[in-house]
Amino acid sequence: MKKLLNTFLVLVLASLSFHFSEAQRRNTSSRTTPSKEVVDEENYHSILSFGLTTNTNSGLLGGLMARKEVLIDNNSLHKQFHYFNLEVVNVSHPRESSISYYINGGSYVEYKLNYLFAIRPQYGREFNLFQKSSEGGVNINGIIAAGPTIGLQKPYYVEVEYARFDIRNEPYDPTKHNARNIIGSGGFFNGINKAEIVPGVNLKAALNFELDAFRQSNISLEIGFLAEAYTKKVNIMSLAENKSVFTSGYLTIFFGGKK
């Protein structure tokens, strides 16, 4: 897991390095007057972006995000935006660990009872903290947003071998399933009809680093902290403490365009 996260961070840093180099190239090529490209980049009213996220409560790919920023005042020294965001993420328990079945190479998460998927529509405000120069650079914005959480608690299925040709997909039950009869995790969509909705609320604070190296495009990194509370404890694991309040740090890379 650490190796995957390190790889992701290396890719992010490489992207940052490239865009800083591109901004510096533009800076040296147009020192006297802003080019039409730079002027066009500042004349926009909204930004629509889609992102991939990782967080401290998930694996390398934690989920997907869709974000829209709508400009409130284009004439102010520090721009402000309406911030609309929708994210779908997997929330894992910190005690989760995978066990491999040596015969077929299958694996499963020991003592896992349920998946928890969080659907988070959010609204907030985005404030410009550092404005890039007309010759290029990076915008840094602050974000505060909140909204409801629709938690989906879905049973975790495992493949259980009762006999040589008798293999069944069943919801994990610690009283009858163990390493002697589990040969792997079940199908992801097994039990989707048994998913239970657990409502909640969430609040996040973040910094958004906007890398404008290409005309009318938007490539940015959003780094922040999120707190989330559900109406009841979510039973993700057996033989471990489950909770109703989760906190996490996250990093999302967004790709989109301006209008």
N, C-alpha and C positions, 0 to 999 in steps of 0.2 A: 504493500500500500504506500509506504514511504517513497519507494522508487517511482511509482506512478505519479504521486504528487510532485516529486522533484522534477520529473519529466514535464509535467504541466507547467510548473513555474519557470522552467528553462524556456519553454515555448513562449510564455508570456513575456519574459525578459527579452527574448530575441525580437518579438514584435515591437516592444517598446524601443529597443535600440534602433530598429529599422525606421520607425516613425520619427524618432528624434533626429536621425541622420537626414531624413527627407525634409524635415522642417528646417534644419540648418542649411541644406542645399538651397531651399527656396529663400531663406534669409539672405544668403550671400548673392543670389541672382537678382534680387529686387530690393535693394536698399533705399533707393531714392523715392519711388512712388509705388503705392500698392497696385498690384496687377488686377486685371478684371476678375481673375479667378478668386483672389482674396476678397474683393468687394462682393462677389456673388455669394461667397461662403457666409458672409455676415447678413445677407438679406434673406432670411428664412423665418418661418413662423412655427414650424413643428419639426420634430425628429422622431422617426419610427425605427425601432431597433429590435433585433432578436438576439438572444444570448444563450450561452452555455455556462452553467454555474457549478461550482464545487463548494462544499461547506464542511464544517467540522462534525456534522451529524450525518455524513453520507460518504460514499466512495468518491472516486475521481470525478465521475460525471454525476453530479447531484441532482440535476434537473434542467428544465428549460424555462426561459423567461421571454416575455414580450413586453416592450416598454414604449410609451409615447410621452414625449415632452412637448408641451404647448407653451409658446412664449407669451408672457403676460405683458411686458413692457420692453420694447426694443430700443427705447431711447434712454433708458436709465444706465447709470455708470456700471452697475452690477445687475445683470439680467436676472429675471425670475421666471420660473416655469411652473405650470401645472404639471404634476408628475403622476402618470397613470401606469400601473405595472400589473402584470399577471404572471405568476410563477407556479410551476408544478414541480414539486421536489419530493424525493424520497427521504424520510427521516428514519435513521437507524438508531439502535440502542448502543451505547458505548461498550457493552459487554459482548457484542456479537463477534463470533469467530467461526471460520469455516473449517469443516472437517472433510477430508478427501477419502473416497472409497477406492482402495488400491487396485481393485480388479478392473473396473471400467473407467476409472478416472473421474467419476462423478463427485460432486461435492454438495454439501448442505450446511446450513448454519445451525449449530447445535443449540437447542433449547429455544429456538425462535418460534413464537406462537403466531404472530401477525406482522404483516407489512403495515407501515403507516405512510400514506401519501398525503401531502399537504397541498391544497389548491388555495392560493392566496391572491385575491384581487386587492390592490392597494391604491390609495390616493394620497398625495402629499404635495409638498413644495420642494422645488430645487432652486438653490441660490448660487449665483456665480461668486466664487471666492477669489479666483485669480484669472484675469482675462488675458488671453494670449495677445501678443502684439500683432500689428497688421502685417508683419513680415513672417509670421508663423510662430509655432510654439504649441503649448498645451493649455487647454482650459481646465480649471479645477473647480468643481461645483460641490456644494454640500447638499445632502438630501435627508429629509425627514418624512416618513410615510407610515401609514397604518391602514388596517383593514380587517375584515373578517377572514377566518380560516375555515375551509371545509376539509376536515380530516377524513380520510377514507381508511378504515381499519379492515384490511383484507386478510383472511386466514392464510397462513404459510403452509404450503403443501410439500410433502416429501414422497419419494418413491420407496415403497416398502416391499421387500421380497419375502413372501410367505412360503414359497416353494420355488423349485427351479424355473417353472414357467408360470408362476403366479405372482405377478408384480402389480401392485396397485398404487394409485395416487391418492393419498389421504391427508387430511389436515394433521399437522404435527400434534401428537399427544404424548407428553413425557411419561405417562404411566404405561404405555405399551410400545413406544417407538424408541429405539436406541441404536448404537453403533453396530449391533449385531444383525439388525434387519433393515436398516436404512441404506440404500445404495445411491442416493442422490436427491437433489431437490426436485419437486414436482414442476409441472408446467406453470408458467407465470400467470396465465389467465384462469387456472383452476381456482374455483371459489369466488370468482368475481361477482357472482350472483348472491353471495353471502356477505358482501362487503357492508360494513356498518358506518354510518356517517357520525362523526364526532365533531361538533362545531367548536369554534374557538376564535380568538382574536390575536393579532400580531402587530408589532411595532418595530421599525428599523431605523437606523441612522447610518449614513454612508457617505463616502467621497467618490465622486465620479471624475475620472481622468479622461478627457476627450482628446483623441489624437487625430488631428485634421491634416492628414498628409495628402489626401486626394480631394479633388473638387466635388462638392456636394455630398460627399460620403461621410459616414460617421463610424469611427472605430473607437471604442472606449472601454475602460476598465472600471467596474464598480466594486469597491471594497468596503465592507461594512459589517455591522453587528445587528442581529435580529433576536428578539424575544417573542415567545409565543406561549399562550395559555389556552388549554382546552377545558371543556366543562366537566371532564372526568379523567381519571388516569387511563392512559392508553396501554393496553397489555401487549407489549411487543415481545417480551421474553418471559419464560418461566425461570424459577430459581434465581431471579434477579429483581431488584427494585424497579418498578415502573413508576412513571410520574405523569403529571398533567401539564407541567411547565418545562419548556425547552428553550435553551439559548444556544446561539451558534454564531461563529464568524464565517463570512462567505466572500468569495471572489467570483465575479462574472465578467466574461468578455462579450461585448456587444458588437454587432455589425448591423448597419442600417444606412439610412439616407435622410437628407434634409429636404424640406419643401417650403 
